[in-house]
Amino acid sequence: MQELPIILNPASSSGKAGRLKGRLEQGLGRRGVAYRILETRAPGHAAELAVQAHGEGATRLVVMGGDGTIHEVTNGLLAQAGAGGLPEIGVIPVGTGNDFFRMVGVPSRLDDALSVVLDGRAHAFDVGHCRWQGGESHFVNLLGVGLDVAVLQSRDGFRKLSGKLQYLAAAIHTLTRFSPIDLRIHVGEESDPEAEEFVGPALMAQVTVGPSVGGGILVNPGARADDGLLDLFLIRPVTALQVARYLPRVLRGTHGAEDEIELRQLRRVRIEAGGQGTLAFEMDGELVGHDTPWLEVRVIPGALPILLPASDGGATVRDEVAA
């Protein structure tokens, strides 16, 4: 029997994933599963391990970690195999935000997640692709500029909090000193007469595959991870009073399109810094170490085969990608 490769990031969620390793091994042992655990040692290592496992013939692999770990695995596999050639991916969510796992509907309890990993069926989910001056990458849920970047830069001071609370505390702290950035956002193809353009100062812009960021904050409540579309959340400069009014609605996903908020579904978008400036940006909760004057973002439909409970009726991934 081929061993099931399990990519485990022991540092995820402040070391929680590493502490759960014993329980993982017990659960696999009870089920009589042949497996090998591949622990990540540094940023980028999860991508290398995924490529290695796929190159050795793995048709199914498991990722145990947070959104950043699945981000690395996805980038490694897509760079090597391309959409349609990936192994089926089982996920065991152990991260800070877990928005990817929440988006695809994977169980959060370890035993339940193991059952899906071993007995589930693969369903094809979309991924985003971003190109910038000097580089490119895929993202599994989120690309963000503006306040989003500043929040990540300040989150170390709130590590004792978890998930949504950590993101909110960092966001409120950052808002008091953050200055809006000038953006030009072009939604659609440049030659499309129905394309939209937003120009001017903005608090933040986020492009998502799924509905939530920051541990469950529903910025794009209507987003689906398998509809072949990305979703834009753009918020213009707001006063403290407006923040107090909008924040509860955004948390619940009931904000809709307010005067200061734009929500759009799209297949392609270009985000440019105003004037001669550059943009810092993040993907899937991790800062990208390259500032750029522009970002070109597009959706790749059905590129990611994720294992879901068999009762969910997920279609065969190879068929969905081919379609």
C-alpha positions in Angstrom: 0.0 0.0 0.0 1.4 3.4 -0.9 2.1 5.6 2.1 -0.1 8.7 2.4 2.1 11.8 2.5 1.1 14.3 5.2 2.7 17.8 5.0 2.6 19.1 8.6 3.6 22.7 9.5 4.4 22.3 13.2 4.6 26.1 13.7 1.0 26.7 12.5 -1.3 28.5 15.1 1.7 29.2 17.4 2.8 25.6 17.5 -0.7 23.9 17.9 -0.2 21.8 14.7 3.0 20.4 16.2 1.3 19.6 19.5 -1.4 17.7 17.6 1.0 15.4 15.8 0.6 12.6 18.4 -3.2 12.7 18.1 -2.9 12.6 14.3 -0.7 9.5 14.4 -3.1 7.8 16.9 -6.0 8.5 14.6 -4.2 7.2 11.6 -3.0 4.1 13.5 -6.6 3.3 14.6 -7.6 3.3 10.9 -4.7 1.2 9.8 -3.4 3.8 7.4 0.2 3.6 6.0 1.5 7.2 6.1 4.6 9.4 6.3 4.7 12.8 8.0 6.7 15.5 6.2 7.3 18.4 8.6 8.1 21.8 7.2 11.2 23.5 8.5 11.1 27.0 6.9 9.0 29.3 4.7 8.6 27.7 1.3 9.4 24.2 2.4 5.8 23.0 2.1 5.9 23.7 -1.6 9.1 21.7 -2.0 7.5 18.8 0.0 4.4 18.8 -2.1 6.3 18.7 -5.4 8.5 15.9 -4.0 5.5 13.8 -3.0 3.7 14.4 -6.3 6.9 13.5 -8.2 7.1 10.2 -6.2 3.6 9.3 -7.5 1.3 10.5 -4.8 -2.3 10.8 -6.1 -3.6 12.0 -2.7 -1.8 14.1 -0.1 -2.7 15.8 3.2 -1.9 19.3 4.4 -2.1 20.0 8.1 -1.6 23.7 8.9 -3.1 27.1 8.2 -3.9 29.1 5.1 -0.3 29.9 4.5 0.6 26.2 4.3 -2.1 25.4 1.7 -0.9 28.5 -0.2 2.6 27.1 -0.4 1.4 23.6 -1.4 -0.9 25.0 -4.1 1.9 27.2 -5.6 4.4 24.3 -5.6 2.0 21.9 -7.3 0.6 24.4 -9.9 4.1 25.5 -10.8 5.0 21.9 -11.5 1.9 20.2 -12.8 -0.5 23.0 -13.8 -4.2 22.9 -13.4 -5.7 19.5 -14.0 -2.6 17.6 -13.0 -2.7 17.9 -9.2 -3.1 15.1 -6.7 -6.2 15.2 -4.5 -5.6 17.3 -1.4 -7.0 16.6 2.0 -6.8 19.4 4.5 -6.7 19.4 8.3 -7.2 23.0 9.5 -4.8 24.2 12.2 -4.2 27.9 11.6 -4.9 31.3 12.9 -7.5 32.5 10.5 -8.5 29.2 8.7 -10.5 31.2 6.1 -9.5 28.7 3.3 -10.7 25.8 5.3 -13.9 27.6 6.3 -14.5 28.5 2.6 -14.3 25.0 1.3 -16.3 23.5 4.2 -13.7 21.1 5.7 -14.5 19.8 9.2 -12.5 21.5 12.0 -12.3 18.5 14.4 -9.3 16.3 13.8 -11.1 13.0 13.7 -13.8 14.3 11.3 -11.1 15.9 9.1 -9.3 12.5 9.0 -12.4 10.7 7.9 -12.7 13.2 5.0 -9.0 12.8 4.1 -9.4 9.1 3.9 -12.9 8.6 2.5 -13.8 11.9 0.8 -14.3 12.8 -2.8 -12.5 15.6 -4.5 -14.2 18.8 -5.6 -12.7 21.4 -7.8 -12.2 24.9 -6.3 -11.0 28.1 -8.0 -7.7 29.8 -7.3 -6.5 33.3 -8.0 -3.3 34.2 -9.9 -1.4 37.4 -9.4 1.3 38.9 -11.6 3.4 41.9 -10.6 6.5 43.7 -11.7 9.1 41.0 -11.3 7.1 38.0 -10.1 3.9 36.0 -10.0 2.1 33.6 -7.6 -1.3 31.9 -7.0 -3.5 32.6 -4.0 -6.1 30.3 -2.6 -8.3 32.9 -1.0 -7.0 36.4 -0.6 -5.0 39.2 -2.1 -5.0 42.5 -0.3 -3.5 46.0 -0.4 -3.8 49.0 1.9 -5.0 48.6 5.5 -4.8 44.8 5.1 -1.0 45.0 4.8 -0.6 47.3 7.7 -2.8 45.0 9.9 -0.5 42.1 9.1 2.6 44.2 10.0 1.1 44.9 13.4 -0.4 41.5 14.3 2.7 40.3 16.2 1.5 42.5 19.1 -1.8 40.5 19.3 -0.6 36.9 19.0 -2.2 35.9 22.3 -5.6 36.4 20.6 -7.0 34.0 18.0 -8.5 34.2 14.6 -11.0 36.9 14.1 -10.2 38.7 17.4 -6.6 38.9 16.5 -7.4 40.5 13.1 -9.9 42.9 14.6 -7.6 44.0 17.4 -4.8 44.7 14.9 -7.2 46.4 12.5 -8.6 48.8 15.1 -5.1 49.6 16.4 -3.9 50.2 12.9 -6.8 52.4 11.8 -5.8 55.2 14.2 -2.6 55.8 12.3 -3.2 54.5 8.8 -3.4 56.9 5.8 -5.5 55.9 2.8 -3.6 55.0 -0.4 -4.2 56.2 -3.9 -5.4 53.4 -6.3 -6.6 52.9 -9.8 -8.6 49.7 -10.1 -9.7 48.4 -13.5 -12.2 45.6 -13.4 -12.4 43.5 -16.6 -10.3 43.4 -19.8 -8.7 46.7 -20.8 -10.6 46.6 -24.1 -14.0 45.7 -22.6 -16.4 48.6 -23.1 -18.3 47.5 -20.0 -15.2 47.4 -17.8 -15.4 49.5 -14.6 -12.7 51.7 -13.1 -12.3 53.1 -9.6 -9.8 55.9 -9.1 -8.9 57.7 -5.9 -8.0 57.2 -2.3 -9.0 53.9 -0.6 -8.7 52.4 2.8 -8.2 48.9 1.4 -8.9 46.6 -1.5 -9.2 42.9 -1.2 -9.7 40.3 -4.0 -11.0 37.0 -2.6 -11.9 33.5 -3.8 -14.3 32.9 -0.9 -16.4 35.0 1.4 -14.3 35.6 4.5 -10.9 36.9 5.6 -9.2 37.5 9.0 -10.7 34.4 10.7 -14.3 34.7 9.4 -15.0 38.4 8.6 -17.5 38.2 5.7 -16.1 40.9 3.4 -17.6 39.3 0.3 -20.6 37.4 1.6 -21.9 36.3 -1.8 -18.6 34.8 -2.9 -18.4 31.1 -3.8 -15.1 29.3 -4.2 -16.3 27.2 -7.2 -18.2 29.7 -9.3 -15.3 30.6 -11.7 -15.2 34.2 -10.3 -13.2 36.3 -7.9 -14.8 39.0 -5.7 -13.6 42.5 -5.0 -14.1 44.3 -1.6 -13.1 48.0 -1.9 -13.6 50.5 0.9 -13.0 54.2 0.5 -11.7 56.5 3.3 -14.2 56.5 6.2 -14.6 58.4 9.5 -14.5 56.8 12.9 -18.3 57.1 13.1 -18.6 55.2 9.8 -16.3 52.5 11.0 -18.5 52.0 14.0 -21.5 51.8 11.8 -20.1 49.5 9.1 -18.0 47.1 11.2 -20.8 45.1 12.7 -22.4 44.7 9.2 -19.2 43.5 7.7 -18.7 41.0 10.5 -22.1 39.6 9.7 -21.9 39.9 6.0 -24.9 42.3 5.8 -23.1 45.4 4.6 -24.0 45.2 0.9 -22.7 48.0 -1.3 -22.7 51.2 0.8 -21.6 54.6 -0.6 -18.0 53.9 0.7 -18.0 50.2 -0.1 -17.8 48.6 -3.6 -18.5 44.9 -4.1 -17.9 43.4 -7.5 -17.6 39.9 -9.1 -14.9 39.6 -11.7 -12.6 37.3 -13.7 -9.8 39.8 -14.0 -8.7 43.1 -12.3 -5.7 45.4 -12.5 -4.7 47.3 -9.4 -2.3 50.2 -9.8 -0.6 52.6 -7.3 -1.5 56.2 -7.8 1.0 58.6 -9.3 4.5 57.1 -9.4 4.1 55.1 -6.2 4.3 51.4 -5.4 2.1 48.9 -3.6 2.9 46.6 -0.7 0.6 43.6 -0.8 -0.3 40.3 0.9 -1.6 36.9 -0.2 -3.4 34.4 2.0 -2.3 36.2 5.2 1.4 36.5 4.3 3.2 39.6 3.3 4.9 39.5 -0.1 8.4 41.0 0.1 8.1 42.9 -3.2 6.6 46.4 -3.7 5.2 46.9 -7.2 3.5 49.7 -9.2 0.8 47.3 -10.4 -0.9 44.0 -9.8 -2.7 41.9 -12.5 -5.1 39.4 -11.0 -7.2 36.7 -12.7 -9.2 33.6 -11.7 -8.2 30.1 -12.6 -11.4 28.1 -12.4 -11.5 24.6 -10.9 -7.8 24.3 -10.5 -7.6 23.0 -6.9 -8.9 19.5 -6.1 -9.9 19.5 -2.4 -11.3 16.4 -0.6 -14.8 16.9 0.9 -17.2 14.5 2.7 -18.4 12.0 0.1 -22.0 12.9 1.0 -21.5 16.4 -0.3 -21.6 14.9 -3.8 -18.4 16.5 -5.1 -18.0 15.7 -8.8 -14.8 14.0 -9.9 -12.1 16.7 -10.1 -10.6 15.5 -13.4 -14.0 15.9 -15.0 -14.7 19.3 -13.5 -11.3 20.7 -14.5 -11.7 19.4 -18.0 -15.1 21.0 -18.3 
